[in-house]
């Protein structure tokens, strides 16, 4: 190992204070402040001053805020390469209230906390006065981990005949749609081809939180995320003639009840269990009050898969929607039968039919029924959505609804239906087992890291199969085949026009992953803090162990 504790603590602290002190609120123009921080850092490292072609700022294609990805390459001997990744954006800071002006100044914030200028819980006070924690926005999530990576590269750059290579990418927008990481994939591909790099491992340094037994945690994968949209078109009717219409709220409610916390979607992989689905939005399309049924309603849900593909999940959802449609039709007929019996009128079965389509199927219908007229209208709509979406004047769900409704306008069939689609963001699930033999060496090093931590710090590190907090490691590998890529492209709304993931390139450069980060608490809260012992000593030592063993440095 080539790690020196005394040299590193001061370096990490210096980088942390400057990094945290640079405001970079997510999804805002302030994210570009990071460029000034990195420009100063590049100029402070002798290696990059002498090798200016090995660092810079990669422009994210089509980014509406013109954000860039700071990157650098420490080029050593051979082709074996480790990739460092961290995100540099932070969540907003308004929750600090009257202390907001100090939230990016950790030691001044600590002083204000100790003076009682903000109400803190007893557990937070205990950490505050223990002197074992650093407080401030981003110290944990995740400029602490980023500062460790920067400091390690500085020290590695001083070593003559360094074996192997290290690429660092510092990405914006992780807290929103991960446009930084999705763009950085293109830079990783470019560097791989230019320098013939062989990517052996991607190391992220997101913080870990300790629960059972307060054990530190490593993660050798990252949970996935898909956001299915369910749009239901009903049949308009006056409430006085309720049986002549079909209430889409009734139908979507049935779907929600069959999917919310549905245990069919729970997976157990390794030692990780994903949570069941939950709905995040449900609203009808009425804009004014009247005495008619709503013509349509829409909602979207969050599903966090471990191994299931988007296609398998959507196939399951489609079956649930079909069964829900049939159930609502039967319930309506039972109700109508009772009504006609009470009213002493003739009962005739309501002849609704279950009608469930994927968006790709609806799109093809519009092409078939309306051809160029639809294509022209669709193109114009996407231009409008891109402009509004990129200026924060339209949300993802508003864009999804606009696309589905515009497509429905060009389909001849106007009967009640359910439309299923995917909406951004999409995070593929990743785990080293997906790469087979390519990950065997990583598992050996994980074993060595656990032994090192036990011997030196008497700590039993836990290895979780998936990081459950959503991370940029989702874009380090893609093990599915071309059919899955095509399925996502055909059913993901705004694909290519506004939102895109270079899945083919990810598949080409796929590499094992590990998340090694310091212990953090209260992420996204005004009591956010990072554990000093991890930040300054344990985490950088463990990362250094991985580097040393993987690249054969002694």
N, C-alpha and C positions, 0 to 999 in steps of 0.2 A: 504494500500500500504506500501511497505517496502523499498521504494527508498529514499536515502539521497543524495541531490544534491551536498553538499560540499564534501562528501566522494568520489563521483563518478567522478567529473570532472578531478581531478588529475589522477585517476586510468585509465580512458579512454584515456587521453592524453599520459600517459606513455606507455600503451599497443599499442596505435596507432603508436607512433614513432618507437617502436621496431619492430612492425609488418610490417609497410611500409618500414623500413630500411632493411628488409630481402628480397633480390631479389628473385623473383619467376616467371620469364617470362614463359608464357603459352607454352605448348608443347615443353618443353626443360628440360634438366637435372637439371636446376636451381630451378625447382619446389620443388625438394627434400630438398632445404635449409629450407623449412618450418618446417621440422622435428626437426631441431635444435632449432628453435624458440619455438615450442610447448614443446619440452623436457624441455627447460628452464622454460617455463610457468607452466607446470605440477609440477615441483620441487619447484616453488615459492608459490604454493597454498597448505596450510597446509592440507586441506581435501584430496587432491590427493597424497600428501606425505605419509599420513597415510592409504590411500586406493588405493594402486598402481594397484590393479586389476580392478579399475573403470576408467582407462584411458589407452591410448596406441595408436598404429598405425596399422590400418587395411590394409593389403596388397591387392591392387586391382588385382583380378585374371587376369593373362595373360598380365598385363600392360608392354609394351615394355620399358618404362622408370623406371620400378620398383617403381612407385609412391605409396604412402601410404596415407590413410585418417586418420588424427589425430581425435580422438574421446574421449569423456569422459562422465561419467554418475554421476550426483549428485543424490545419492539415498536417498530419504526421506521416509516419511510415506505414505503407500498406493500404489496404482497402477497407478493412473492418471499421465500422462506424457506429457510434452511439448518437442518438438524437435526444437533446434536451428540449423539452417544451414546457412553457408556462403561459398563463394568460396575464395580461397587464391591465385589463379594465377592472374597475371596482363598481360596486353598487352605489347609489346615491347616498348622500350624507346628511340629509335633512333630519334624520332621527336623533342627531347629536344636539339638536335644539340650540341653546345659547352657547354651547361649546363647539359648534360646527367649525369655527375658525381654527380650532386646535386639533381636529380629528386626524389631520395628516401630519401632526407633529407629536409623535408618540410620547416623548418625555415631558413635554409641556402639558399634554392631555393627562398623563399620569399624575402630575403635580396638582392639576385642577381637580381630578377625582379625589385625591387624598385630602384636599381642602374642603371636600363636601359640596362642590359646586353642581353636582348632579346626584340624584337619588340612585343608590346602588343596592342590590340585594346582599344578604349576608355572605353568600357563597362568592360573589364577585369581589366583595371587600376583602375576603380571606385571601383570594388570589392577588389582589392589588397590593396588600401590605406584606405578602410573602416575598416580594421582590423577585419572583420566579417567572413573571409574565411581562410581555410588552403589549400595550394596548394601542389601538388605532385602526382606522379603516384601511384594510388591505394588508395589514401586517401578517394576517393568517391566510386570507383568501385574496390573492395568493402571491403577494409580492415578497413574503418571507421565503417561500420555496424558490421564487425567481432569483432572489438575492443569493441564495445558496448556489444556484447553478452558475450565475455570473462569477461569483467568487472562485468557484472551482476552476472555471475556464481560465481565469486570470492566473491562477497558480500553475495549471497545466501548461500554459503558454510559455512559462519560464523554463520548462524542462527541455534540454537539448535531446534530440533524437526521440521525441515522444512517439510511442507506437500507437498506430491507429488514428482515428479522426473523431472529432466531436462537432456536430452541427447543433447550433442553438437557434430556436425560433421562439419569439416572444409575440404572442398573438392577441389582437384586440377582440372584443365582441363575444367572448366566451359566455358572458352572462345573458346574452340575448339569442342570436341565431348562429353563433360560431362562424361568422363569415371570415374571421381571421384564420382559423384552422383550415376551413374549406379552401381558402385561397393559398395557404402555405403549402398544401399538398403539391401544388404546381411547382413551387420553389424546391421542395425536396426532390421531386422528379428531375428537375433541371440540374441540381447539384449531383445527383446520382449519376446521370448520364455524362456530365462534363468531367467529373473526377473519377468515374468508375467506382463509386462507393458501394459497399455492401452493408446495408443497414442491418445491424445485429439486434438492436433494442431501442425502444423509445422510452425515455424516463420522464414522467410527469411528476411534479412535486406539489400536488394539491394537499392541503392539510388533512389529517385524519382526526376523527373524534373518537374518544374512548368511552366505551360503555361497560360491558360485562368485565368486571375485575380490573378496569382501567388498563387494559392491555394495548400496547401500540400495535399498529396495523400496517401491513403492506397489501397492495392490491395488484393482482396479475390479470386484471381485465376491467371492463367498464360496462355498466348496464346500458341497454339500448332504450330508445324512446320513439314511439310513433304516435301521431295525433290523428286518428280517424274522424272524419266529418260525416254526420248523418243528416241528410236533408230530406224532409218529408213534404210532399205535395198532396194535399187532400182534395176535397170537392166542396166548393162554396155552396152554402145554403143558409137561409134565414133560420134563426133558432126555433121559430115556430114550425118549421118543416125539417126538423133535425135529422130524420131518417132518410131524407133525400140527399143529404150530404155526407161527407166523411171528415171527421175532425182530425187534422194531422197531429194535434197535441196529444190526443188519445193514443195514437199510434207510436209517436216518439216516446211517450211516457212508458208504454209497454216495453219498448226496446231498452230504455234506461233501466227499468226495474230488472230486466233480464241480464244486464251487463254490469251494472254497478256492483263492485266487489265480487264479481263472478269468479268463483274459485277454479273454473276450467282454465283460466288464463295464468294461474299460479304455476311457476316452474321452480324446481330445485336443481341447481347445478353446482357441483362441488359442495361448498359450505354456505352458499348464498341462495336465498329464497326471495323472489321478486314479489312486490305487492300486487294485489289484483287491480283491475281497471277502476278508474273513477272519472266522473263527468265534470268538466270545468265550465261548461257553457250550455244554456238551453234558452231559446227565446223564439217566440212566434214572429211572423213577418208583418204584423199589423202596425200601421203607423198612426192610425186614429181610432177612436172608439166607434163601433157600430154594432148592430144586432145580428151580424152574420158570423159564421164560423171563420176562423182564419184560413186563408188559402194554403199557407205553408208554415213550417217551423223548421228550425235547424239547431243542431248542437254538436259539440265535439268533446272527445274524451281523451284521456292520457293512458297509454299502455306502456309498461316498462318491461320489455321482454329480455330474457337471457339467451335463449337459443332459437325461439320461434322466429320465422321469417315474416316480413310484412305480408306476403301472399298467404301464408298459412293462417295468420291472424285475421286477415280480411275475409278469407274463405269462411272462417268460423263466424265472424260477424255477419256475413251475408246469410248464413244459415239461420242465425238467431233472428235476423230481420224478417226472413221469410216466415219463420214460425210465429213471430210476433204479429205479422200482417194477418196470417190465418186466424190467430187467436182473437184479434180485434174484430175481424169479420164475423166470427162465430158469436162473440159476445154481443155485437150489434144485432145480429139476427135473433138471439135469445131475448134481448130487450125488446125488439120490435114485435116479436111473437106475443110477448106478454102485453105490450101496448095495444095490439090489435084485438086481443082477447077482451081486455078491459073496455076498449072502445066499441066492441062488437062490430068490427069491420073485417073484411077479408085479409088474411095474411098472405103476402107474396114475398118470397125470399129475396133479400137484398143481394144482388148479383155482383158484388165487388170481387175483384181477383187480386191475389198477391202479386206484386210487381216490384221487384228489387233489382237494381242495376248498379254495377260499378261505373265510376265516371268514365272510364275508357269506353265502355259500352254505350253510354249516353253520347259521348263525343262522336263515336262512329255513326250513331243514328242521325245526329245533326248533319254530318257530312253527307250521308246518304239522302236525307230529306231536303237539304237546302244548299249543299255544295258550296260554290264560291261565295254566295251571300253570307253564309255562316262564317266561312274562313276570314272574310274581310272584316266582319263585325267582331269576331273573336280577336283578330290582330289589333284592331283599334282599342278594344277593351283592355287588352294586356298592356298597351302603351299607357293608357290612363291609370291602370292599377300600379304600374311600375313607378310612375311619377308621384302618385299619392302615397304609395307604400314607402317609398324612399324618403319622403318628406314628413313621415309620421302622421299623415292625414288619413290613413286607412290602416285598420288592424288586419291581422292574418285572417280572422274569421269573416270580417267584412269582405275581404278580397275573395275568399272561398265562396261565399254566398253569391257575390256578383257573378263569378264565373259560372257557377251551376245554373243560376237563373237565366243568364244570357244564353247558355247552351240549350236550356229547356225551351226557350222562345223559338228555336229553329227545329224543333222536333214535332212531327205531326200528332203523335200520341199525347193527348192531354189528360189521360186518366190518372187517378191517384198513383203515386209511386214513391219509392225510397231510393235515394241516390247515395252511394257510398264512395268516399274519396279520402285521400291522404292530404294533409296540409303540413307545411313546415312548422317547426323543425323536425328533421329526422336524424336520429343518432343510431347507427348500427351498434349492436352489442358486440363486444370484443372479449376474448379470453384466449390465453396462450394455447390452450388445448386445441383450438381451431386450426393451429398451424402445425400440429403434429411434431415431427422430428426437429423442426426448426426451433422449437422452444426447449428442447431437452437440456441444453447448456444453461439456459436461464433458470430452470428449476434446480439445477445443481448449485448455482450461485445463490439462489434464494436460501437453500439449505445452509450454505456457508455463512450467509448474512445472519441467519437466525442464531447459529452457533456463536458467531462473533458477538452479537448483542447480549447473549446469555453469559458468555465468559467475561465480557468487559463491564457490562452494566447490570447484569443479573436481571435482565428483562426478557420475557417470553413474547416475542413478536408473533402475532397472528397473521396468517396469510389468507385474505378474503379473495374469493374467486372473481368478484365483481365490485367495482367502486359504485356505490348506489347513488352518488350525488350528481350524476351526469358529468362527463368530462370530455376534453378534446381527444382523449385516447380512443374514442369511438371511431376516429378517422385515421387510425394507424394501421388498420388491417380490414380487409373485406374478403370473407371466405366463401361467399355465395357465388352462384354461377350467373351466366349472362341472362338467363330467363328471369332471375330475381331482379337484376338491374333493369331489364326492360319493363318488368311489372311496375317497379317504382316509378320509372320515367313516365309510363302511361297513366298512372293513377295519382301522381303527386301534383296537386294544383300549383300553378305558377312555375313549374319545372322549366328550366332554361331561361324563361323570360324574366323572372325575378329571383328565383332560388335554384341553386344547383349544387350538387356534390359530385366531384369527379371520381365516381366509384370505380371506373375502369383503371384509373391511375392508382387509386388506393390499392386495388387488387394487385397491381403490378409491383408496388413497392412494399407490400404488407410485411410487417415486422412484429416480433414479440413486444410486449409492453409491461411496464411495472410502474406503479405509483408509489413513490417514496417521499413522504412529506412530513413536516413537523406536526406535533399535536396542537390543535387549535380549538378554541371554544367560541360559541356565540357568533358564528359567521353571519354576516349581513345585519348584525345588531350593533348598537352603539357600545356594547361591552365586548366587541370582538377583540380577541387576544391570542398570542402565540407563546408557546412554552419555550423559555430561553435555552434550557438544556438541550432540547431537540434542535432548535434553530441554529445554535452556535456549535454544537458538538455531534450529537448522535446522528441526525439526518445527513449532514454532509459526510460523516465518516462512512455511513452505509452506502451512500451514492458512490463515494470514492472506491469502496470495496468492489462494487459492480464494475466500475470503469477499469480498475486494476486487473481484475480477473478476466474480464471479457476482452480487453485489448492487450493483455499480457504485459502490463507495466508493473514493475517491482518497486 
